[in-house]
Amino acid sequence: VAGTKAVRIAVWQRRPLRSVVLSALALELLAGPAWAADDLLRQAAAILNEKGCVGCHLVPGIPEAQGKLGPSLAGIMKRRRIAGEKLANTPENLRRWLRNPKEVKFTIMPNMHLSEQQITVLIEFFKTL
């Protein structure tokens, strides 16, 4: 066992092998967020398609979302106000608006009956727009 440990240490100390292992680990760490972003896009696209949001809104990154009835969602998190200028754009107000748009005075946006998890996915996705 002691000899095996010594061999492992000797192998690890070989610079080329160590460089390959560390490079692979670095690539995996760097690629992680990209995979997460792709997964977030897939989840958001599925929700927006399933609930019909793509029929009314233009959404960057989702080719099917070319609607013109509602506002474009590009840069939604950078806006000062949402819901037809009725609400300050805060995470709480956006969540409230997505949960039940009719709760916020008059709007043509229907209640899409989004789950809390779906709302969270959409808000996280909107942060990328």
HUJO-V971239 format. One line per field, one symbol per residue. phi: phi as a letter, one per 30 degrees, with the letter a starting at -180 (. if undefined). psi: psi as a letter, one per 30 degrees, with the letter a starting at -180 (. if undefined). A space follows every 50 residues. Layout:
phi->???
psi->???
This chain:
phi->.dddddddddddddeedddddddddddddddedddddddddddddddddd didddccdbejbeddbdbdcddcdiedcddbbiiidbddbedddddddda eddchdadddddhddddddddddddeddd
psi->eeeeeeeeeeeefkeeeeeeeeeeeeeeeefeeeeeeeeeeeeeeeeeee fgefffkkjkfjefiglfellkgkgeffkellhhgfkkileeeeeeeeei effiakkfkljghkleeeeeeeeeefff.
